[in-house]
Amino acid sequence: GVAAVVGVWVGPESRRHGLGIFMVAWMKRVLRDAGIGRIAVTVPSSATDRLDFWRSLGFGEVAVQLERSAFVPERS
C-alpha cells in the first residue's frame, strides 16, 4: 500500500525546532508497522519552498500533477 500525506504543518513560531522531522518520523514508524511500504506527499504549488524539507527526509519528486477548477469560467 501507499499512504498519501496531504500536509504536515508547524506554526511559524515553532518552526526550526525539529517538530516537522519528529512528526514525519513518527508517521513513518506507524505506517511501517501497519505494513505500508510507500508514502506519497502532495506539495501544493503555493508551497514549493517546502520541497527542501521533504527532500532532506529522503523524498524525491516522481510526478507533476496538473489540475484546474471546474468552477472557473472559460476565458474567451
MIDOSE-1310 file (N, C-alpha, C; in nm, 2 decimals, decimal comma, always signed):
residues 76
gvaa	+0,08/-0,12/+0,00/+0,00/+0,00/+0,00/+0,08/+0,13/+0,00; +0,02/+0,23/-0,03/+0,08/+0,36/-0,04/+0,00/+0,46/+0,05; +0,06/+0,53/+0,14/+0,00/+0,63/+0,23/+0,01/+0,76/+0,15; -0,09/+0,84/+0,16/-0,09/+0,97/+0,09/-0,09/+1,08/+0,20
vvgv	+0,01/+1,16/+0,21/+0,02/+1,27/+0,30/-0,02/+1,40/+0,24; -0,12/+1,46/+0,29/-0,17/+1,58/+0,23/-0,10/+1,70/+0,29; -0,06/+1,69/+0,42/+0,01/+1,81/+0,47/+0,06/+1,78/+0,61; +0,18/+1,84/+0,64/+0,23/+1,85/+0,77/+0,26/+2,00/+0,80
wvgp	+0,20/+2,05/+0,91/+0,21/+2,19/+0,93/+0,26/+2,22/+1,07; +0,36/+2,31/+1,08/+0,41/+2,36/+1,21/+0,39/+2,51/+1,21; +0,34/+2,56/+1,31/+0,32/+2,71/+1,32/+0,45/+2,78/+1,31; +0,44/+2,90/+1,25/+0,57/+2,98/+1,22/+0,65/+3,00/+1,35
esrr	+0,59/+3,02/+1,46/+0,67/+3,04/+1,58/+0,74/+2,92/+1,64; +0,70/+2,80/+1,59/+0,75/+2,67/+1,64/+0,84/+2,61/+1,54; +0,86/+2,67/+1,42/+0,95/+2,61/+1,32/+1,09/+2,61/+1,36; +1,17/+2,52/+1,29/+1,31/+2,51/+1,30/+1,36/+2,46/+1,44
hglg	+1,27/+2,38/+1,50/+1,30/+2,31/+1,63/+1,29/+2,16/+1,61; +1,27/+2,11/+1,49/+1,27/+1,96/+1,47/+1,13/+1,90/+1,48; +1,03/+1,98/+1,50/+0,89/+1,93/+1,51/+0,84/+1,86/+1,39; +0,87/+1,92/+1,27/+0,82/+1,85/+1,15/+0,90/+1,72/+1,12
ifmv	+1,03/+1,72/+1,15/+1,10/+1,60/+1,14/+1,05/+1,49/+1,23; +1,02/+1,53/+1,35/+0,96/+1,44/+1,45/+0,83/+1,38/+1,40; +0,74/+1,47/+1,35/+0,61/+1,42/+1,31/+0,62/+1,32/+1,19; +0,71/+1,35/+1,10/+0,73/+1,26/+0,98/+0,79/+1,13/+1,03
awmk	+0,89/+1,14/+1,12/+0,95/+1,01/+1,17/+0,84/+0,92/+1,24; +0,76/+0,99/+1,32/+0,65/+0,91/+1,39/+0,56/+0,85/+1,29; +0,52/+0,93/+1,19/+0,43/+0,89/+1,08/+0,49/+0,77/+1,01; +0,61/+0,77/+0,98/+0,68/+0,67/+0,90/+0,68/+0,54/+0,99
rvlr	+0,71/+0,55/+1,12/+0,70/+0,43/+1,20/+0,57/+0,37/+1,21; +0,46/+0,45/+1,23/+0,33/+0,40/+1,23/+0,29/+0,33/+1,10; +0,32/+0,39/+0,99/+0,29/+0,33/+0,86/+0,36/+0,21/+0,84; +0,49/+0,20/+0,87/+0,57/+0,08/+0,85/+0,51/-0,03/+0,94
dagi	+0,48/+0,00/+1,06/+0,42/-0,10/+1,15/+0,28/-0,15/+1,09; +0,21/-0,07/+1,02/+0,09/-0,11/+0,96/+0,10/-0,18/+0,82; +0,23/-0,20/+0,78/+0,26/-0,27/+0,66/+0,26/-0,18/+0,53; +0,26/-0,05/+0,55/+0,26/+0,04/+0,44/+0,41/+0,06/+0,39
gria	+0,44/+0,04/+0,27/+0,57/+0,04/+0,22/+0,61/+0,17/+0,15; +0,51/+0,25/+0,11/+0,54/+0,38/+0,04/+0,46/+0,49/+0,09; +0,52/+0,61/+0,08/+0,45/+0,73/+0,12/+0,45/+0,83/+0,01; +0,34/+0,88/-0,03/+0,33/+0,99/-0,13/+0,29/+1,12/-0,07
vtvp	+0,37/+1,22/-0,09/+0,34/+1,35/-0,03/+0,30/+1,45/-0,14; +0,19/+1,52/-0,11/+0,15/+1,63/-0,20/+0,20/+1,76/-0,15; +0,27/+1,83/-0,24/+0,31/+1,97/-0,20/+0,25/+2,06/-0,30; +0,16/+2,15/-0,25/+0,09/+2,24/-0,34/+0,19/+2,34/-0,41
ssat	+0,15/+2,39/-0,53/+0,24/+2,48/-0,60/+0,26/+2,61/-0,52; +0,17/+2,64/-0,43/+0,19/+2,76/-0,34/+0,29/+2,73/-0,23; +0,34/+2,61/-0,22/+0,43/+2,58/-0,11/+0,56/+2,51/-0,15; +0,61/+2,54/-0,27/+0,72/+2,48/-0,33/+0,85/+2,51/-0,24
drld	+0,84/+2,61/-0,16/+0,96/+2,64/-0,07/+0,97/+2,53/+0,03; +0,87/+2,44/+0,05/+0,88/+2,33/+0,14/+0,94/+2,20/+0,08; +0,97/+2,21/-0,05/+1,03/+2,09/-0,12/+1,16/+2,05/-0,05; +1,25/+2,14/-0,01/+1,37/+2,11/+0,05/+1,35/+2,03/+0,18
fwrs	+1,25/+2,06/+0,26/+1,22/+1,99/+0,38/+1,20/+1,84/+0,35; +1,11/+1,81/+0,25/+1,08/+1,68/+0,21/+1,20/+1,61/+0,15; +1,28/+1,68/+0,07/+1,40/+1,62/+0,01/+1,50/+1,58/+0,12; +1,51/+1,67/+0,22/+1,61/+1,64/+0,33/+1,57/+1,51/+0,41
lgfg	+1,44/+1,47/+0,40/+1,40/+1,35/+0,46/+1,40/+1,23/+0,37; +1,46/+1,25/+0,25/+1,47/+1,13/+0,16/+1,36/+1,12/+0,05; +1,27/+1,21/+0,05/+1,17/+1,21/-0,05/+1,22/+1,27/-0,18; +1,17/+1,22/-0,30/+1,21/+1,28/-0,43/+1,09/+1,30/-0,51
evav	+1,10/+1,39/-0,61/+0,99/+1,42/-0,70/+0,97/+1,30/-0,80; +0,85/+1,25/-0,81/+0,82/+1,15/-0,91/+0,71/+1,18/-1,01; +0,64/+1,29/-0,98/+0,53/+1,33/-1,07/+0,50/+1,48/-1,06; +0,44/+1,53/-1,16/+0,38/+1,66/-1,15/+0,23/+1,64/-1,18
qler	+0,15/+1,69/-1,09/+0,00/+1,68/-1,11/-0,05/+1,82/-1,15; -0,12/+1,82/-1,26/-0,19/+1,94/-1,31/-0,34/+1,93/-1,28; -0,40/+2,03/-1,24/-0,54/+2,03/-1,22/-0,60/+2,17/-1,24; -0,73/+2,17/-1,26/-0,80/+2,30/-1,29/-0,93/+2,29/-1,22
safv	-0,97/+2,40/-1,17/-1,10/+2,41/-1,10/-1,21/+2,41/-1,21; -1,31/+2,32/-1,19/-1,42/+2,31/-1,29/-1,51/+2,44/-1,27; -1,49/+2,52/-1,17/-1,58/+2,63/-1,15/-1,52/+2,76/-1,19; -1,41/+2,76/-1,26/-1,35/+2,88/-1,31/-1,41/+2,90/-1,45
pers	-1,46/+3,02/-1,48/-1,52/+3,04/-1,61/-1,42/+3,03/-1,72; -1,45/+2,98/-1,84/-1,37/+2,98/-1,95/-1,33/+3,12/-2,00; -1,21/+3,14/-2,04/-1,17/+3,27/-2,10/-1,20/+3,27/-2,25; -1,25/+3,38/-2,30/-1,28/+3,39/-2,44/-1,17/+3,45/-2,52
